[in-house]
């Protein structure tokens, strides 16, 4: 979810979240407490707090001392008397054996016997918070016995809300979400945070009441009874934004489903797209162009092409080509009918392929799909078994009551699919829509059937090389924007015991705004917000094992290996290796080769600058980036969130770097704030740890570049070496053959010249510049203030192979307040917080941290005009 709202509330909210899944003897381990906390963390960071870096803390798996130390430190640093403090706990709770009205919260290492000793005393926690200037607070506990707190805590601070998951000493309950058990109260509360009334802001009382509504939907015989107790006015004050109103309706369009034909070679009984009543003529080319023009008006870049059977339409390749030209991501959903006939053309354009399988062999097909369809899908999978596809393949299976012996049936499909290159297998609960309505009594699965599917997935998905999901009917987004073959736009909605299609407009005739406004009235935004992140994952570039092994190899070395070496070590043909390298470059995963030049040899220092351009609005978008990138003294430019830029200035002394900044302010007519510090030493861990490799090799983890290196005063370059040095940055594909081919010199071994530059210390190593966003990673810079004697320990800690999963790729020591900063590639903000938390726990000497998210890299070069001029003037031999 993107943060699309401006926080205009007069309140400042500070949030502290604690959860724990694993406990000692006598306390059952939980499965979803930490998961729910992660979801809450994302909600507060992206939609509520003003300063995510300091306003929200999430702890998981902490012991008593660690948790309380961080809590009280958080309060001391961040909370003023007018702030609202929100404390959230999810885990086990127990009434104190010695103090019957007091509640103990279980944390790491607690067992049933020692919880009174090493658990968190909730009553003392509330009192201590009050003593530390917390005057307005909301305490939410999702644990057994949490209702006890209402008896003993309500009078402790001035303006307080206490919310418990249960009444008195009752037990909590779990529910199922995304194939896992999660706490029922937290699940419903999170839904309430994400959907409430039609107002822009709402109160904690309104959230609590909405949570009760969601809990009652479960109709469990032993339902929980959450409780709320309040003092003064806080319960009714409008604190939380309604994120339904923070998204424009266009932004809800994640994928558009374009059914381009009603023609189909099958008569599947489970089909939701065909109603058997009316065959519609395929659109003319002129009408297709009208729809394509309308699609560009929507803020959606993903189109699913379906039918009917889309490969039976003569319009298919023309539609795919035009969608590709307009920059859409294209998903093709086909039963494989004429796919192989048109495979070469189709492959050019699609980003994802979806194929159906309802059985495990030709004579065991259920749901009315014919045997020919199974054979066609198998043929397609066989082709992509021999030749890895450029896109992920999804397999879909419709789950109905027609499937007898569910576990056995799914296991046999699983054994069949294990032989092929697929990314995900989705098992869909049968939906009575269109043709499926007449079979609803025959096909509708029982609750016990669905539970069996869930249990089967939890067992088999652990050791699987593809993802398995069960898509239940009640978890559908209901945000489908479906274009019928005749141009009508429909949205399917639940009505009693079947699914009804509502027509919301005609894309050939109606204005897009009118269609969207009507469509948005039916969207189930509640389910949408829970499911949207899963959909986004499939839109990143799909790396296969060969891609990962190639990237691992070339990111692990000072120079690049030859195609022959890669072919030998990966046991792949040279032509296949070259094809994969070409594709990695064409898709911009690999951007180009970068020589990491030791500028200190030439008397040049590197100064890292953080520019705060919060109010910089004088020039059109892109002007500032161009200005920075063309500056001869600037070698690295990145755009960060909140109008912050990180740049590297190459100069001889800091006073010269400050002059460069002063000239920038004059040129731009804008006096910006900045932090500047000199790079003392750096540690290049590389990006190889982003790629899980099958290769069992041991490479040095970090390359250490220190200001204390012996500087070669008499270093000189001959004209050939200088030419090679300049040309390296023009290279794109990182292999020895590319270097020799692209830098053409008669009778000169170019690769040997590169090695000579490395041996002289002029080039520290060759590196590849990757666009990690395309494979799903976010990029952050973490600033750390650490005691000097701990810096080496932190570096060694990050070098340890056990911590490689954190994806730290570069670390810099400098002489500013932040004496250390490092770059991290992370799949989510929650994963990043885990790393920061690990470091804080490991190093007690860590004073403070901050983080900046990098949006994009605009420039990265050591060989700026300024550097090349110095080398030519002082360090080039006259030969």
N, C-alpha and C positions, 0 to 999 in steps of 0.2 A: 504494500500500500504506500502511496506517496503522500507526503504531508502537504495537503492542499489548503490548509486553513491558517489564518493569522489569529494567534491567541490574543483576544481583546478583553479578556476578563480582568477585573481588578484584583483577582486573587493570584497568589504565587503558591503553586503546589509543589511540595517536596515528597518524594515517594521512596519507601524502603520496603523491598520485597524479600521474603525468606521462604525457602522450601527445602525439603529433604526427602529423598526416596529410600535411602538405605539406613537400616537401624541395627541395633544389637539384639541380643537374645530376649525373647518374649514380646517383641514388637514386630509386626509383619512389615516387610518391605513394601513400599508403595510403587505404583507404576506410572502415575501421571501427575504427581504433585509438581515436580520440576518443570514438566512440559507446560502446565497451565501458567506457572509463574513466567515462563519465557513469553507466552502469548500476552500476558498482562504487561510485561516489560515493553514489548513491541508497541502495544496500544499507547502506553503513557509517553514513550519516547517520540512516537511519530505523530501523535494527535493532541497531546495535552500540555506537556511541560514546555517552558520557554527555552531552557538550556539543558538539553539531554545529557551533556557531558557531566554536569554536576548535580542535576535535580533528581535523578533516578539511580538507585543502587539495587542490584539484584544479587542475592547470595544463595548459593546452593551447596549443600554438603559441608557447612561450617560447624565447628564445635562452639560451645557456649562462649568461651573467651574471645575467639575470633569474631563471632557475630556481634557480641555486645560492644567490643572495642570499635568495630567499624560503624555500628549504629551511633554510638555516642560521638565519635569523631565526625560523622556525617552531620549530626545535629549541630555540633559546635561550629563547623565550618560554614554551613549552608542555611541555617534556619534563623530567621528573625521573628520577632514577637507577632508580626502581622501575617506570617506565612501559615499555610495549612499543611500539616504533617499527616501523611497517609502511611500507615503501617499495615502490611499484609503478610499473614503467615499461613502456610499450607503444609500440613504434615500430621504427626500424632500429637494429641494433647491428653494430659492425665491430671486428675485432681490430686493435689498434694496429700500424701498419707498423713502428714503431721498437721496440715492446715487445710481443713475440709472446704473452705470457701476460696481457696487459691488454686490457680491453674498453672501447670508446668508444661512448657512447650518443648517437645523433643527435637534435638538437633543431632549432629554427627556424634557417633560413639555412644548415644544413649540407649539403654536397655530398660526393660520393665523394672528391674531392681534398682538401677542407679539414677532414674530420671529426676528424683527429688534432689539429687546432689549435683548432677552436671547438666540438667535441663535448664531452660530459661524460665525464671519466675516472672510470669506476665505481670503480676501486680506490682512487683518491684520495678519492672521495666517502665510501666506507665508513670509511677511516681518519679523515677529518675528523669524521664523525659520532661515532666512538668517542672522539675528543678532546673532543667537546662533550657529554660525559656520557651518550651513548647506550650503555647497558650491555646492553640486551636488544632484539634487532632481528630483523625478518623482511624479507628482500629478495627481491622477486619480479620477474623480468625476462621479458617476452614479446617477444623479438627474435631475429633470426638471430645465431648465434655466442654466445648467452648462456651456453652450457655452459662456456665458458672461465673464468667467474668461480669455479667450484668449485676450480680449480687454484691460484688466487692469493689468495683472500679469506677462506677459512674460519677463519683463526687471528687475525683482526684485532681482534675484540671478544669480550667474555666469554661471552655466551650468544646465539648467532646461528643463524638458519635461512636458507639460500640455496636458492631454487627457480628453476630455469631452464626455459624452454619447450622447449628442445632439448638434446641431448647434444653436447658439444664445439662444433665449428664448423658444425653442421648448420643448415639453413634452416628457417624456420617455415612453417606452412601456414595457409590461410584456409578458412572454411566459410561457408555462406549462412544468414543469419538476417534475417527480416522484409524480404526483398527486397534485402539488401545483403551485401557480403562483409565478414566480421569475422574477427579472428585466432582460429584454432581453439582454441589453448590458453586464451586469456582467456575465450572463450565457455564452454568446459567447466568452467573454474575457477569462473566465476560461477554456473553450475548447481550446482556442488558446495557453494558457500557457501549456496545456497538450499535444498538438500536433502541430507541425509546419513543418519544412523542414527536410532534411536528415543530417543536420549538428549537431554537438554536442552541440553547444551553439548558441543562437540567441539574437537579440536586441529587444528593446521595439518598434522600428519602425516595425520590422517584426511581432511582436505580434499584433500590431495595425492593420496591413494590413490583417492578418489572421482573426482577429475579424470581420472586414468588410465583408470578404467572408462568414463567418457563419451567419451574420445578413442578408445578401442578400438571403440566402437559404430560409428564411421565406416567402419571396415574399408578404409581407404585403402591402396593398395599401398605408398605411401611415407609411412607414418605417423610422426608426431614422437615423440620419446622424452624427455619431461620428466625432469629430474634434481633430487634434493634432497640437500643436505648440511647437517649440523647439528653444533652443539657444545653440550654440557651438556644441560639439561632442557627447553628451550623447546618443542621439537617435539611433546612429548607433553602439554603443559599445556592444559587445557580453557579456551579463550579465546573461541570464537565461539558465539553462540546459534544453536540450530536453529530457524529461523523457521517451519518447519512446525508446531512446537509453540507458536509465539507467536500463531497464529491459531486462534480457535475454529472448529469446522467450519461453524457457521452463517455466519461471515464469508466463507467460500469461496463462498457462494451469491451470485453476481454477478447472474445473470439466471435466472429460473425459466421454463421452456418449458411452457406449458399447451396441450396439443392438445385443443381443446374438441369436436372431431367427427372421425369417420373418413370422412364423406361428402366426395366430391370430384368435380368435373366433368371432371378430367383422369385419364389413366392414364400418368403420366410414368415412363419406364423408370429414371430416376435417383432416384426418390423413396425417401427414407430413412425416411419416416413410415408408409408403408402396406405391409402384407405380403400383401394380397389374400386372406388366409385368413378373416378375420372382420370383419364390420361390427358396430360397437358402437352401441347406442342412445345418443342424446344424453342428458345428465343432466337430472334434474328440477330444478326451482327450489330445492327444499329441499336437495338434495345439492350444488348450486352454492353455497348459503349455507354449508354445512359446510366446503367447500373454502376459501371466502373467509375464514372464521374461522380455519382452520388456517394459511393463508398469512400472516396478521397475526402469528403466533407466530414466524415466521422473520425473521432479520435481513437481509431482502432487499427492496428497494423497486422492483425492475424485473421486469416480467412480459412475456414474449413470447407473444402469442396466435397459435396456429397450428392445424394440423389434420393430416390432411384439408385441406379448404378452409374456413377459419373463416367466410367470408361466406355459406356454405350453411347455417349453423346458425341457427335461430331464436333461440338464446340469446345471440347475439353482442352486440347493443347492451345487453342487460340486464347481461351480464358486464362489458362496458367501463364502464358507468355505475357499477357497484358498486366496481370496482377504483379508478376515479377518486375516488369518495367516500372510499375508504380511503387515498388519497394515493400510490398506486403510479404509477410511470412505466410507460407502456404502449407496447409495440412490437407492431405488427400485421404479420404475415407472410401475404400473400395473393397469389394469382395474378390477382386482379382480378375474379373471377367476378361477384359481385353488389355490388361496391364502389360503383359509380356509383349504383345504386339506393338505397343507404343512406348515401351520402357525407356528407350534411349531419349525420346523427346520429353517424357514426363520427368525423368531424373534431373533434367537441367534446372527445373523450376521449384520442385517441392522441398520443404524443410522438415516434413514429418510424414510418415506413411502409416496408416491404420488399416489392419487386416482382421477379419473375424475368424474365430475358430470355436466351434461348439462341440467338438469331439476330438478323439485322439487317433482315429483311423477312419478309412473310408466307409466302413460298415458300422460305425458307431457314432453317427451324427444325430443330434437331437434338435429340437426347436424348429423342425421343418426346413432346415437349410439342406440343399441337395449335396450329394456326394461329389459332384463336379466342382463345386465351390471349394471343398476341402482340398482336392487335387490341385486346383489353381493356386491356392494360398501356399501349399507345400512346395510347388514349383518355384514360386517367388522366393520363399525362404531358402531353398536350396541354392538359388543363384547368389543370394546375399550371404550365404555361408561361405561360398568360394571367393566372393569379392565383397569386402566390407562396404556397406552403403555409406553415403555421405550424410545421411540423415538418420535420426532414431526411428525405429520401427515399434509401433504399439500393436499388441494383440488384444482384441476385445472378445470376451465371452459373455453371453447372456445367461444368467442363472435363473432357472425356473424349477418348478416342482416336478417337471418331467424327468429331471436328472435323478436317477435312482442310485443309491449308495454314493452319496455326495463325495465323501473323502476319497474313495477309490477312483471316481470319475476325474476329479481335479488332479489327483496324483498322476494319473496316466497322461493327462494333457501336459502337466508339468514336465514329466519325463520326456515327452515329445518335444516341447519347446526348449529344453536345455541344450538341444543339439544345434540351436540356431542363434544368429546375432540379433537379438531383440533387446530393446531398452526397458520396456515396461509391459506387463500383462495386467489388464484391468478386467475384473469380473463385475459385470453390471447386474444389479437386481432387475428382474423383469418389470417393465413399465407398461400398463395397459393403455396404449395410445394408438390411434388409427387402427391398422389391421389387428394389433394386439388386443383391442378391446373385446373382440368376439371370443378370445381364448383366455380371458382373465380368470375365470373360475377354474380352468384346467391348469393354468401355468403359475398362478400366484403362489410364491413360496411362503411357508409358515415361518414364524419367528424362530422356532427351533432349527429350521433349515439354515436361516441366516446366521444364527449363532455357530452352527457347525462350520460354515464357510469361514467365519472370522477365526475360529480356533485353528482351522486347517492352515490359514495364511500365517498366523503367528508361529506355527511350527515349521513351515517349509520356507518362509522368506528369509530365515537367518543365514543360510549358507547358499544363497542364490546369486547368480551373476546378473540378474535383472530384477527390477522392482515389481512387486505384486501388490495390487490394491483391490479392495472390495468397495464398489461405489453403490451405496444404499440409496434407495428411492427417496427417503426423507432427508438426505443430505445434498440433493441436487441444488445447484445454484438458483435455478429458475430465473436465470438472467440470459436466457437464450434469445438471440436475435436471428431469426430464421427467414431467409428469403426463399420463397417458393419459385418453381420454374417459370411461373407466369408473372412474377414480380411482387406478389402479395407478401407482406411481412407479417409473421405470426410469432407468438410466444406461447409455449405450452405451460399450462397451470394445472394444479391438482384440483379436482372437483369430485367430491365424494370418493367413490372407489375406482375412478379412472382419471386419465389425463385429457384435458380439453385444450384445443388450440384456439387461441384468441387472435383474431385478425386486428392488427393495429395500424394498417395503412398499405399503400401501394407505392413501392419505391420508384416505379416508372411514372407515376402521376403526382404524388403528394410531396410537399416540402419535407425535408429531413427533420426539421425542428418539430413539425406536427407529429410525425411518426414517433420520434424519440419521446416526446412528452406523453403520448398515450402509452407507449411501451413501458416507460418507467413506472407507471402506476401499478404494474403487475410484477415487477422485479422483486424477488425475495432477497433483499440486500443482506439480511441476516446470514443466510447460508453462504451468500457470495463472499463476504469478507473472510469467512473461515476457509474457503476453498481456493481463493484466488492465488495464494502463494504456490500451491502445488502446480497450478497451470503454468505459472511463469517459469518454473524450473525447466519445463520441456521446450522452452523457446530459446535456451542457450545452445551454443554450438556443441555438437555431440563428438567427444573425443573417443576414439576406439583405443584398444590396447597398443596398436602399432604407433598411433599418434603419441600416446603417453610415453612409450618407451623411447621414441625419437627425441621428444622434448626433454625427457629425463637425461638422456645421454648428452645432448648439446648444451644443456644448462649446467652440466657437472664438470666441464673442462675449461682450461684456459684458452685452448684453441679448438677449432671444430673438427670433428672426425670426417673421414672420407665416406663416400657412399659405400665403398667396398667394405670398410670396417663395420658400418651400420648393418649392412646386409649380412655379414658374417655373424655378428653378435646377436642380431634379432632373428636370424634364420629366415630371412625374407629375401625375395629376388630384388636385385638392384632397381629394376624398373618399378617395383611396388614401393620401395623406399622413396624413390624420386617422386612418384605420384603423390604420396602422402605429404612430402615436403612442399610440393607445389600447391596442394590444397590448403595446407596450413598457412601458406603465404597468401593465396588468393582470398581466403576467408579472413585475412588480417589478424589471425592469431599470432603469427610471426610478422612483425612490422619491418624490422631491418636489423642489421648488425651494428653494434656499437663497440668501438675500441675504447676501453677504459684507460685513459691517458694519465700518466703520472705528471701532473702539471708542476709539481714542486721541483722537478728536475730543471724546469725552465724559469724558476723563480716566481711562479704564479701561485697564489693562494686561492682557496675556494671559500666564499662567504655565503652562508645560507640565510635567506631573508624571507620572513613571513610578512606579506603586505595585507593590511586590512583596508579594503576598499568598500566598506559598507555603504557609504553614501555616494559612491562614484557612479553617476548616471549621465554624464555630459556627452558621451559618445555612443554611437550605435554599437550593437552587439558584435563582437569580434574585433573591434578596433584595438582594444587594449591588448588582446592576445597577440595581434599582429605587431603592435609596437614592441612588446616584450620580446617576441621571437626574433625580430630583425635587429635587436640591439646586439652589437658586436661583443659586448662584455658579459652577456647573459647566456649561460649554457643550458640551463634547465628551467622550464616553465610548466607549472601545473596549476590548473584551476580547481579550487576547493569549494566546498559548500559555504554558504553565508558570505559570498563575495570576498573570499580570502584567496590569495595567490601565494604559492611557494616558488621561489626562484633561487638560482645559484649564480652569483656574480664572480667572475674570474678577474682578479686584480692582484697587484703586488702587495698592497697594504690595506688595512681597513679604512684609512682615510680616503683612499682612492675609491673604494667601494661606496662609501658614503657620498662622495662627489657624484658617482653614477646615479645614486638614488635622488640626489638634489637636482640633477639635470632632468631626471624623469618627472619630478614634480613641476619643474618649469615648463617642460614640453607639454605636459598634460593639464597644466593650469589647475592642479589639485594637490593639496598637502595631505597626503595619506599617512596613517600610522604604520610603523613597521618595527619588527624585531630583527636584529642582525647579529650573527655570531660566526666565528671562524671555525671551519671544520678542522679538528685536531687529528683525528684518525677515524677510519671507517672499517667496517667488517661486512664483506659481501658474502652472504649465505647462499645467494642464488635463488632461482625460482624452481629448482628441481623438485622441492618437496610439495609443490602443487600437484605433481603428477605421480600417482601411485604406480610404481613400476614393478614388473615381474622380474627385473634384473636384480640379482643378489650381489651388488657391488658395493665397495666401500670407497667413497671419495672424501677428500678433505672437505669439511662442511663450510668453513669460512676462509675467505681470503682477506688477509689483514694488511691494511695500508696505513702506515704511520707517518706522522710528521717528523719523527725522529730517525727515519731512514737516512742512510748515508747518501747525500746528494752528489751526483757525479758532475763536478764542475766543468770537466773537459769533454762532456758528452757532445758528439757532433753527429749529424745525419748527412749521408751523401744524397745526391739528387734522386737516386732510385728509391731509397728508403723514404724520403720525403714524399715522393709521388705515391708510393704504396700507402703511406699513412693517410694522405688526403683522400684516396680512393676507397678506403675500407668502408666509410660511412655510406657510400653509394651502393654497397652490396645488400642483397635482400635475403637470399636463401643460404642458411648457415651450413655449408659443407665445403670441404677442401676443393672439390671440383669447381664450385661456384667462384671461389676466390681466384683460382687459376684462370678460369674462363673469362671472367668479367674484367680483371685487370690484365690487359694484354701487353706484355713486354717481350720483345724478341730475345730468345735465348736466355731468359732469366727465370729462375724458379721463384715465383711470387710468394708461395707459401713459406719458403725458406727465409725470405725477407721479412715476412710477418713474424716468424719465430725469432729472427735477429732483433727486431724491435722489442719483442718481449724479453729476450735475454739481456738487452741493454737497460731494461727497466723503464723504457719510454712508454710502452704499452704494458699495463699491469695484467690485463687479460682481455680476451674478446668476449663480449656478452651479446645475447639476443634481446631485442626489445619486443615484448609480448603485449598484446591487448587482453589482459586477464578478465576484463568485463564480459568479453564474448563467451567465456566459459563459466560465467556465473559468479565471479568474485567481486566483492567490493574492496576498495583500496584505502587504507588509512595510514596516517602518520601518528604515532604515539609519542608524546613528549614526557620525559621522566626526569624528575629531580631526585638524584640518588647520592648518597654519601660516596666520596671518591673511592674509598677502600672496597666498595661493593661492585664497582663497574665491571672489573674482570670476572667476578663471580657470576654476574648476570650474563655476560657474554658466554661463559662456559656452560651455563644453564641452558641458553638458547642453542648452543652447539650440540647439546646432548640429543642423540637420535630419538629419545623418547618424547621430545617436545616438538619434533619436526612437524607434527600435524597442525601447529599453530600458523604455519606459513609465514614466518618472519623471513624476509628476504634481504634486508639491508639495515645496518645499524651505524649510527654516526655519533662520535663523541665530540663535544664542542665546548666552548668556553663561556656559555651564557648561563642564565638562571636554569634553563633546562639543559643539564650537562650531558644528556643522552637522548637521542630520539631514534626510533626505528620504524620501518615500513612493514605493514602487515596486510596480507590478502586474506579476506575473511568472507565466508558464505553468508553470514548474517551478523547483525549487531550483537545478538546474544552470544555467538561464538567468540566475538572479540572481547566481550566483557569477561568471559571465562578466562582468556589469556591474561588480561589485566589483573583479574582476581588471583590467578595462580602466582603471578609475580609478586603481588602485594603480600600474599601469605608467605612466600618463600623468603622475601627480603624485608625484614623488619625495618631496615634502614631506608626503605623507600619513603620519600617525604610526600610527594604528590605527583599526579599525572594529569595530562589533558590529551585530547585526541582531535584530529581534523580528518574529515573524509575527503579524499581526492576524487573529483568528478572526472577529470580527464587530463592526460599529459599532452601539452601543446608543443613542447620542444625538449629534446635531450641530445646534447652534443658537447663533446669536449673540444672539438676543433672549430671554435668560433674564429671569425676574422681576426680578432685581437690576438688569440693564441697563435694562429698561423703566421701573423706578421712578426711576432716576437721570435718564433722559431726560424723564419726566413732571415731575419736581421742578425741574429746572434748565434744561431746554432746550426746553420747550414754550411757545409763545406763547399768551396768553389772548385768543382771538378768538371 
